[in-house]
Amino acid sequence: MPTMQLTVGPDGRVAVPGTRPGQTVTVEISDAPDTPERLTLATARTDEERDAVIAGIKRAARTFRAQLSDDEIQVMPIHGDLLYDEDGLPK
């Protein structure tokens, strides 16, 4: 299968030279060669990489939480509150 270097235009379209309408084209999307691979939980190979991804997620969550007001956050009731009334009896 031939490999081509293609550039996406500002409108998001890619023209593939030499193709005709109705042909099927397989495309692989990858980062630019000078862009480091972004780790995810799916791509982490070691416990250290996994811990780093989790720490990054927690940092992002703290940053996001700090930007929200209490009115913007819906707090889920405690699980027991859904099952039991104020007397401790099942609902």
C-alpha positions as CSV (number, residue, x, y, z in Angstrom):
1,M,0.0,0.0,0.0
2,P,1.5,3.4,-0.9
3,T,2.2,6.0,1.8
4,M,1.7,9.7,1.2
5,Q,2.3,12.8,3.3
6,L,-1.0,14.8,3.3
7,T,-1.9,18.1,4.8
8,V,-5.4,19.0,6.0
9,G,-6.6,22.3,4.6
10,P,-8.2,25.0,6.7
11,D,-11.6,23.7,5.9
12,G,-10.7,20.3,7.3
13,R,-10.7,18.5,3.9
14,V,-7.9,16.3,2.6
15,A,-7.4,15.8,-1.2
16,V,-5.8,12.5,-2.0
17,P,-3.9,12.8,-5.3
18,G,-4.7,10.1,-7.8
19,T,-8.0,9.0,-6.3
20,R,-11.4,8.8,-8.0
21,P,-14.8,9.3,-6.5
22,G,-16.1,6.1,-4.8
23,Q,-12.6,4.7,-4.0
24,T,-11.9,3.6,-0.4
25,V,-8.9,5.2,1.2
26,T,-7.3,4.0,4.5
27,V,-5.7,6.8,6.5
28,E,-3.5,6.5,9.6
29,I,-3.4,9.6,11.8
30,S,-0.3,10.2,13.8
31,D,1.4,13.0,15.7
32,A,4.1,15.0,14.0
33,P,7.5,13.4,14.4
34,D,8.8,16.1,16.8
35,T,5.7,15.8,19.1
36,P,6.2,13.5,22.1
37,E,3.7,10.7,22.6
38,R,1.0,11.6,25.1
39,L,0.5,8.9,27.7
40,T,-2.9,7.7,28.5
41,L,-4.1,4.9,30.9
42,A,-4.4,2.7,27.7
43,T,-0.9,3.4,26.5
44,A,1.0,3.4,29.9
45,R,3.3,0.4,30.0
46,T,4.7,0.6,33.5
47,D,3.3,1.4,37.0
48,E,5.3,4.6,37.0
49,E,3.7,5.8,33.7
50,R,0.3,4.8,35.0
51,D,0.8,6.7,38.2
52,A,2.0,9.7,36.3
53,V,-1.2,9.6,34.1
54,I,-3.4,9.3,37.2
55,A,-1.6,12.3,38.9
56,G,-2.1,14.4,35.7
57,I,-5.8,13.5,35.7
58,K,-6.1,14.5,39.4
59,R,-4.3,17.8,38.8
60,A,-6.6,18.6,35.9
61,A,-9.7,17.7,38.0
62,R,-8.5,20.0,40.9
63,T,-7.9,22.9,38.4
64,F,-11.3,22.4,36.8
65,R,-13.0,22.2,40.2
66,A,-11.4,25.5,41.3
67,Q,-12.9,27.2,38.3
68,L,-16.5,26.1,39.1
69,S,-18.9,27.7,41.5
70,D,-20.9,25.6,43.9
71,D,-24.0,26.4,41.9
72,E,-22.4,24.8,38.8
73,I,-21.7,21.5,40.6
74,Q,-24.4,19.0,41.2
75,V,-23.5,16.9,44.2
76,M,-24.8,13.4,44.2
77,P,-26.5,12.4,47.4
78,I,-24.8,9.9,49.7
79,H,-25.8,6.4,48.6
80,G,-27.5,5.7,51.9
81,D,-29.7,8.7,51.5
82,L,-31.1,7.1,48.4
83,L,-32.0,3.8,50.1
84,Y,-33.0,4.9,53.7
85,D,-35.2,7.7,55.1
86,E,-34.2,10.0,58.0
87,D,-35.3,7.3,60.5
88,G,-32.9,4.8,59.0
89,L,-35.7,2.7,57.5
90,P,-35.7,1.5,53.9
91,K,-37.5,3.7,51.5
